[in-house]
Amino acid sequence: MAVANSVYDEVQKLGGEIVVITPDKPENLHSTAEKLGLKYPALADPEFVAIDAFDMRYEEPAMGLSSVRPAMFFIRADGSVADSHQTDNYRFALTGDEILERFKKIAVTSP
């Protein structure tokens, strides 16, 4: 989240938006977003509606719980997904430069 926060202003200059979707309850998410100083919107999805729509649910076998895979989707203005990055390991997140490059690619290739 810190990396996305660091490039948020530049993403907006490119005409993009960053949104985080978590399975947290709204009241918990609000305090977390404030603590982290998020510049971008954070959406609560405790029922996993959007999470399942984007196939981000991850079943934790050891705990028997549903979790969310770290993912970033790059969506064009028309709503179509131009690119995505999904991983089962949060350590393999995109860098700020990679995020900006993908947004730039969308800006050039959008219809």
N, C-alpha and C positions, 0 to 999 in steps of 0.2 A: 504494500500500500504506500510505503514511503517513496518508492521509485515512481509510481504513478503520480503521486503528489508533486514530486520534483519537476515533472514535465507537463503538468496540467495546463499551465498558462500557454505554453507553446502549442499544445494539442488544440486548445481553443482557438488560437490564432490560425491554425490550419483548418478550422471549421469543424473540429471533432469534439467529442464529449467522452468523458470517462465516468462510468457508473460501476459501483461495486454492489454485488448481490450476495447476501449472506443468509444462512438459515436462522440467524438470531431473531429474537423477538424485538419489535420496534423500540420498546423502552430500553433494552440492553444495547441495541445498536446505536441509539442516539448518544449515550454516554461514551461508548467506545469511539465513535466518530469525533466527538469533541476532544477526548483525550489525545487522539492521534492527530488532531488538527487537519482533518481531511478537507480539501478544497472542493472535492467533487461529491456528487450525490451518493448516498449509501442507502440501498433498499433492503428492507427486511422481507425474507421469504420463508417464514417458519413452516409453511405447508409444502415447500419444495415445488411450487408450481412452475416458476421460471427456471429454477435449477434443473428440474426434469426436462423442461422444454429444450434446454440447451445441453442436455446430457452431461451434466456436471456432478451428478450424485455419485458418491463413492461409499461403498459399504465397508466399514471397518471390521474385518473379520474377528480380530481379537476382542473387540469391545461389543460387537453385535449392534453397532450404531450406524446411522447414516451420517455421512459427512459430505463435504463439497470439495471437488478437485479444484485446485487453482487454475483459472482459465482467463483468457482475455480474447474477446471477440471484437473484430473491426468491422463495423456495420456501415454500409453506405447510406446516404441520405434517403434512398428509396426503400430502406429497410432490409436489403439483402446483405448477407454476410459475405464480406470480401476476403476475410482471412481470420484465422483463429490460432491461438496457442493454448494447448491444454496439456497438463502434466499431472501425474499423481504425486509429485514431489515439489513442494513449494520452493525448494532450493534452486529449481531450474526455471525461475521466473525470467521474464524478459528484462533487459536493461533499459534504461531511459532512452538511449540512442536507438535501440531496436524498436521500441514503442513509437518513437517519432518517425523512423523510417517507414514503418507500416502505415502510419497515418498519412504520410506524404504520398505513399503509393496509392492509397485510396483517393486522395485529393486529385491525383493525376488521372486515374482510371475511372472515376465515377462518371456515369452517363449524364 
